[in-house]
């Protein structure tokens, strides 16, 4: 790894911990490290904090977890004092919250913005990581924590002629910071995942005409978003201890809701429909918590899927359009179910056209149109709602080299391999927050982030107290965990979908179920037991441990 003459003239700065990313995980990681007395430096590619919520500024962008739950719990004062305005906070408000946290806990002084980490190389002799940024500067650290996020590496589709398009091209994952006005324009949106489903209704209100290019129809539940009332905020604040306990220990996805006590087929048709109707009217992700076997039993899942398909047919007036919008390629919930505001009703607008690119694929993009096998659609602006290289994409952009020069990309070439989603064998002292092999994207992310940060923080304190130099997942523990993650996944319906959970949205990416579907509570218990047993499954080295070994 080369360094510039000026950089090599003076010793590289050294920190106990380098953290990559200043989103919700990186900020909390820094806060915990400071509290424990570790020196830390956070590198952030963006110009501000917020991670996903810094980059994702597309029209209609919102969290799909309710605001009062999608928030930090580590500070009682913070969760009691911050006023969320809506049931589902819009992106600008979430970003204001992130900035408030950064200011409240004075985090910015240890965060270096506008800085991309290009490489991290482990020196086996010194037992240190050398971390190099895009400007060629290098620092060393005993530990590196990847807080790079699961959905932060936007995927640009490989479509012939895209670079020739003369109009403006936007990606929902890298939206301009200045407001985009589509008034009077012919706009095309490629993609109907979560970002497309959120942005399409808003763009349709501005554009003279909106053409939506859909390859795969997705299930979506109405958000029923509304202003939060003072009494609603007060109820949450008064009940936060129990809410947080349920999120961490009981709810499989880390979301507080009424938990079902029976399966879908245990109810008669009328009772079951009433149950679904109640969840539909309430809105949100908890629709999938109507029954306890919707992710496990195909027949049960079909009852929920058919209910939503019927709702789509009721909302969308054109039968042919409604049929195209009804998902039939995967069980409901096996892709992350979407939450929307007037998505299906938008296709009743006279200025909106739905194009099925599964039956008529896109052939190319010309200077002023998207051309499919069925014809050309002239456009003034193009929005790419084509998602992310999820779970591994942000890590893959960094040249990470562990023992014997092994790169993490080479090790993960056939799919990511971790122990607990926290570490990967061959890469000592390298931690991943909400990495593949942990509940991460199948959960309320902040619940999972706090659990990982707390576990890593406790672990670093444990190592310091015992004068341990390195920690590394063993090959045996990693193999067993990868097998367990896959075994649990294949007891569910999730692997039936070509989803980004499986890496199916990225050409050439190995098909492997990346998150751990065993539930937030059971996963937390496993992690706690591993720590209680002296970090069982991890190999630790250091002077104190070597001395103890020599005494036996």
C-alpha positions, -999 to +999 in steps of 0.1 A: +000+000+000+016+032-012+018+065+007+027+099-004+061+114+006+044+139+029+024+112+046+054+089+051+075+118+066+055+118+098+041+089+118+005+080+111-020+091+137-031+062+159-065+055+175-078+027+196-108+023+172-115+035+136-152+036+128-163+037+091-196+055+087-215+081+107-251+069+104-271+057+134-247+029+141-215+049+137-228+077+159-238+054+187-206+034+184-186+067+189-207+076+219-201+043+236-164+043+228-160+077+243-179+066+275-154+038+279-124+060+274-113+047+240-098+070+214-118+069+182-120+084+148-151+081+125-147+085+088-178+095+068-181+097+031-210+122+032-209+158+043-230+151+073-243+125+097-273+103+091-261+075+068-290+061+048-311+092+058-284+115+045-283+100+010-320+090+006-338+123+000-361+112-028-397+124-028-419+107-002-389+090+016-400+078+050-391+051+075-414+021+075-410+017+113-431+040+134-412+071+146-416+065+183-400+031+178-374+040+152-353+060+177-325+055+201-332+041+235-298+045+251-306+080+264-338+083+285-336+121+282-334+119+244-364+096+240-385+116+265-377+150+250-376+146+212-409+153+196-417+133+165-443+150+144-458+121+125-465+084+129-440+077+101-413+104+101-403+118+067-366+118+057-360+155+066-372+149+101-352+118+106-321+137+094-329+165+118-330+139+146-296+125+135-281+160+136-297+167+169-281+135+184-247+145+169-250+180+185-265+169+218-236+144+224-210+166+208-200+138+183-188+159+153-153+167+168-144+130+163-160+126+129-142+134+096-167+142+069-162+141+031-138+112+036-140+079+019-122+049+033-105+031+005-085+004+023-079-013+056-049-037+060-041-058+090-004-059+101+000-093+118+033-084+134+021-051+150-014-064+154-027-031+140-050-020+112-037+005+087-067+025+073-062+046+042-086+072+030-092+084-006-068+114-001-040+089+005-037+096+043-032+066+066-040+061+103-035+030+124-059+015+149-061-016+171-098-021+160-119-013+130-157-011+132-176-011+099-207+010+105-213+012+067-250+004+067-270-023+050-287-001+024-262+026+015-246+014-018-269+025-045-272+001-075-270+018-109-287-005-135-267-017-165-290-005-192-277+001-227-277+038-236-283+051-201-254+075-204-268+089-237-300+102-221-301+140-224-325+147-196-318+146-159-312+112-143-317+106-106-311+076-083-333+074-053-303+063-032-282+094-042-308+122-045-297+158-049-297+179-018-315+207-036-352+202-043-361+186-076-391+200-094-408+177-119-436+202-127-446+200-164-421+172-172-425+137-186-409+115-160-400+079-160-395+058-129-377+024-133-383+002-103-412-005-079-395-015-047-398+005-016-382+038-029-403+036-061-435+029-042-428+059-019-418+083-046-442+075-074-473+091-058-454+123-051-438+126-085-472+118-102-487+149-085-460+171-102-452+155-135-472+163-167-470+125-173-454+097-153-444+064-168-437+036-143-415+007-156-422-024-134-404-057-136-418-072-104-450-063-086-446-058-049-469-062-019-475-029-002-496-020+029-511+015+034-491+034+060-521+053+074-497+080+083-510+109+105-498+136+128-489+123+162-511+135+190-497+147+223-515+119+241-499+093+217-464+106+224-472+106+261-484+070+260-452+058+243-430+078+267-448+064+298-445+029+284-411+029+269-395+004+294-420-023+284-420-013+247-382-016+246-382-049+265-407-064+239-387-050+210-355-066+223-367-098+238-401-108+224-409-094+190-391-113+163-386-082+142-379-057+170-412-039+165-437-035+194-472-047+184-500-071+194-485-105+190-507-133+175-515-165+194-527-186+164-521-194+128-541-181+098-559-214+092-570-216+128-597-190+121-627-193+098-629-173+066-649-145+080-629-142+112-596-143+093-608-116+068-619-094+097-584-098+112-567-088+080-591-059+075-583-046+110-545-048+102-550-032+068-570-003+083-543+002+110-516+001+083-479-006+084-455-035+087-475-051+115-499-065+089-476-095+087-481-100+125-518-108+120-510-145+124-479-164+137-473-187+107-475-163+077-437-167+071-437-204+076-467-220+059-476-215+023-513-221+027-514-196+055-494-171+035-517-175+006-546-162+027-528-129+034-515-126-001-549-131-016-564-105+007-539-079-005-544-088-041-581-083-036-575-049-021-554-039-051-582-050-074-606-029-054-584+002-055-572+002-091-600+009-115-584-005-147-586-044-144-555-049-166-534-024-146-547-040-114-536-074-125-501-062-133-498-046-099-509-078-081-477-098-070-477-134-080-440-143-080-433-146-043-450-152-009-461-120+008-435-108+032-407-129+016-395-096+002-395-067+027-431-057+025-436-020+015-455+007+033-472+033+011-494+064+009-518+061-020-495+040-042-521+018-059-546+047-062-519+067-081-525+044-111-560+057-114-546+091-124-549+100-161-513+111-162-498+078-150-489+048-172-477+014-160-453-005-183-447-042-177-410-047-185-411-083-176-431-091-207-416-062-227-381-057-214-362-025-218-339-027-248-321+006-245-324+042-234-321+068-262-314+105-259-350+112-250-368+079-244-369+045-228-374+019-255-389-015-246-397-043-270-433-029-271-423+007-280-406+039-270-417+062-241-405+098-245-392+114-213-377+146-199-364+131-167-356+096-155-357+083-119-338+051-111-355+034-081-333+003-086-323-003-050-290-012-034-262-038-033-276-047+001-258-060+032-224-064+016-221-037-011-208-009+012-182-033+027-172-045-007-161-010-019-133-011+007-101-031+000-101-050+033-071-073+038-067-096+068-043-124+076-019-135+049-032-107+026-066-123+022-092-098+010-127-099+025-141-097-011-122-129-020-134-146+011-170-135+005-169-143-033-193-172-028-214-153-002-207-135+031-194-156+059-195-144+095-199-155+130-230-138+145-228-112+118-202-096+139-168-109+127-153-129+099-125-155+104-092-143+091-099-106+099-089-100+136-102-070+154-126-062+126-162-058+137-193-053+115-224-037+128-256-054+117-237-074+092-248-105+072-257-133+095-275-110+120-312-099+121-303-065+107-327-057+078-353-081+090-357-060+121-362-025+135-327-014+126-321+008+156-329-020+180-304-042+162-278-014+159-279-007+197-276-044+205-245-048+183-229-016+195-234-025+231-220-060+225-189-047+207-184-021+233-186-046+262-162-069+242-136-042+238-137-033+275-134-071+283-103-073+261-087-041+276-092-054+311-074-086+303-047-071+281-058-090+251-044-080+217-066-097+191-100-113+187-111-134+158-140-156+149-128-192+147-134-211+115-154-238+133-177-213+149-182-194+117-190-226+097-215-236+123-232-202+123-234-199+085-250-234+085-274-223+112-284-191+094-292-210+063-309-239+081-333-214+098-339-195+066-350-226+048-376-234+074-394-203+062-408-190+029-382-163+025-358-181+001-386-185-024-383-148-034-357-134-057-351-106-032-322-084-022-321-105+010-307-132-013-286-108-034-309-115-064-311-079-075-273-078-083-262-097-115-236-123-106-240-120-068-241-153-051-276-164-040-274-168-003-299-157+024-279-130+042-298-119+073-306-141+103-343-148+104-343-166+138-356-134+156-342-105+174-348-120+209-333-154+203-303-138+185-297-114+214-298-144+238-273-163+217-249-132+217-253-128+254-245-165+261-214-163+238-201-133+258-210-150+292-189-180+282-158-158+276-167-151+240-171-187+230-163-192+193-137-164+192-100-168+195-083-142+217-046-136+220-025-114+243+002-113+270-022-121+299-038-150+281-004-164+270+008-162+306-022-181+318-017-208+291+020-212+301+010-218+338-010-250+330 
